[in-house]
Amino acid sequence: MFRCLRKVRPQALVEGADLPVDCGGGEMPRTPCAARCEGRCWLRGDFDGDGSAAEVAVAQSEKGEATLWIVRPGAHAGQKIWAPAAFFPLKNADDIALISATRTAEVAQANLAVRGEHNPLKLGPNDYFAFGLVIWKRGDGGWDGQMLAVIFDKKNATFRVAPLLDLEAAF
């Protein structure tokens, strides 16, 4: 992961990359995400609402479990380093994709509009919608999925993951 982080530049991995970029692993169907390096899905953006697209989210799946790291740049003895901001182990996930906040909101709103529902995500006054992710698990009749929202609490400076959409129920 750190070898890939050395390749991160301000112009690369920007939030809102088009979805058809290949990502995903092995025999799994290719999953859209913002960038791919060493089998991991990458997304860069302003995940804490400070106006600077400095944070990087990194996700990978292996043996039915996925992990999500959020890192931010720091400095140590004059060298640029990456410091962990959050880590989430995600169980029952054969594949994972990271999606920009804008695209996540578009997909969720369109899906809920078809079902006659509205406002999929309730945010508090200190909440900032950082980005979305989709996890899939191979089920009895195909793939079961869930769209999740990653939310930054500005008051407590912490991230959390909240369910947004059950994709099995949607299709």
C-alpha positions in Angstrom: 0.0 0.0 0.0 2.8 2.5 0.9 4.5 1.9 -2.5 1.2 3.1 -4.1 0.9 6.0 -1.7 4.3 7.3 -3.0 2.7 7.6 -6.4 -0.1 9.8 -5.2 0.1 13.3 -6.7 -2.3 16.3 -6.3 -3.4 15.8 -9.9 -4.0 12.1 -9.6 -6.8 10.1 -8.0 -9.2 13.0 -7.9 -12.7 12.6 -6.6 -15.4 12.0 -9.1 -13.5 9.8 -11.6 -15.8 8.2 -14.1 -17.2 4.9 -12.9 -16.1 2.6 -15.8 -12.5 2.4 -14.6 -11.6 -1.2 -13.9 -11.2 -2.3 -10.3 -11.9 -5.5 -8.4 -10.1 -8.8 -8.0 -9.5 -12.1 -9.6 -12.5 -14.0 -10.8 -14.9 -11.3 -9.6 -16.7 -9.1 -12.1 -14.8 -5.9 -12.6 -15.9 -3.2 -10.3 -15.8 0.6 -11.0 -13.6 2.7 -8.8 -11.5 5.8 -9.1 -8.0 4.2 -9.5 -6.3 0.9 -9.1 -2.9 0.0 -7.7 -1.6 -3.4 -6.5 -5.1 -4.9 -6.4 -6.6 -2.1 -4.3 -9.2 0.5 -5.1 -8.2 4.1 -4.5 -10.1 7.4 -4.2 -8.7 10.8 -3.4 -10.8 13.7 -2.3 -11.7 16.2 0.4 -13.1 13.7 2.9 -13.1 16.0 6.0 -14.7 19.1 4.5 -11.7 21.4 4.9 -11.7 22.3 1.2 -8.4 20.4 0.5 -8.6 17.2 -1.5 -5.7 15.7 0.5 -7.2 12.5 1.9 -6.9 9.1 0.2 -9.3 6.1 0.7 -7.9 2.6 0.0 -10.1 -0.5 -0.1 -9.3 -4.1 -0.8 -11.2 -7.4 -0.4 -9.7 -10.8 0.4 -11.2 -14.1 1.4 -14.7 -12.7 2.1 -13.6 -9.7 4.1 -12.8 -6.2 3.0 -10.9 -3.4 4.6 -11.2 0.4 4.2 -8.3 2.7 5.1 -8.5 6.5 5.1 -5.1 8.2 5.2 -4.1 11.8 5.2 -0.7 13.4 4.5 1.5 14.4 7.3 5.1 15.4 7.8 7.9 13.9 9.9 11.4 15.2 10.0 10.9 17.1 6.7 9.6 14.0 4.8 6.1 13.5 3.5 4.4 10.6 5.2 0.9 9.2 5.2 -0.9 8.9 8.6 -4.0 6.7 9.1 -7.2 8.7 9.8 -9.6 5.7 10.0 -9.7 1.9 9.5 -12.8 -0.1 8.9 -12.9 -3.9 8.6 -16.0 -4.9 6.5 -17.2 -8.5 6.9 -19.0 -10.5 4.3 -17.6 -8.7 1.3 -16.2 -10.5 -1.7 -15.7 -7.3 -3.6 -15.6 -3.5 -2.8 -15.7 -0.3 -4.8 -15.1 3.3 -3.7 -17.3 5.9 -5.3 -17.2 9.7 -5.1 -19.8 11.4 -2.8 -21.4 13.1 -5.8 -21.8 9.8 -7.8 -23.0 7.9 -4.7 -25.7 10.5 -4.1 -26.8 10.4 -7.7 -27.1 6.6 -7.7 -28.9 6.5 -4.4 -31.4 9.2 -5.3 -32.2 7.7 -8.6 -32.7 4.3 -7.1 -34.9 5.6 -4.3 -36.9 7.7 -6.8 -37.8 4.6 -8.8 -39.1 3.1 -5.6 -41.0 6.3 -4.6 -38.8 7.0 -1.6 -36.7 10.2 -0.8 -33.8 11.4 1.2 -31.7 8.3 1.7 -29.1 9.9 4.1 -29.8 12.0 7.1 -26.8 14.2 8.0 -26.4 16.0 11.3 -25.1 19.6 11.4 -21.5 18.5 12.0 -21.6 15.7 9.4 -19.8 15.8 6.1 -20.6 13.2 3.4 -17.0 12.1 2.4 -17.6 9.3 -0.2 -19.5 6.1 -0.8 -18.6 2.5 -1.2 -20.3 -0.6 -2.5 -19.7 -4.1 -1.1 -20.8 -7.3 -2.7 -21.1 -10.8 -1.4 -21.8 -13.9 -3.6 -25.3 -15.1 -2.6 -27.6 -18.0 -3.5 -29.1 -16.3 -6.5 -26.2 -14.2 -7.6 -24.6 -11.1 -6.0 -26.0 -9.4 -2.9 -24.8 -5.8 -2.4 -25.0 -2.8 -0.2 -24.1 0.8 -0.8 -22.6 2.6 2.2 -21.8 6.2 3.0 -18.6 7.3 4.7 -19.3 10.3 6.9 -16.9 12.6 8.7 -18.0 14.2 12.0 -16.4 17.6 12.0 -16.9 18.2 15.7 -15.3 14.9 16.8 -12.9 14.6 13.8 -14.0 10.9 13.3 -15.2 8.9 10.3 -18.1 6.4 10.4 -19.7 4.1 7.8 -23.5 4.2 7.5 -25.8 1.9 5.4 -27.4 3.7 2.4 -29.0 1.3 0.0 -29.6 -2.5 -0.1 -28.8 -3.3 -3.7 -30.4 -6.8 -3.7 -33.7 -5.2 -2.8 -33.2 -2.6 -5.5 -32.8 -5.0 -8.4 
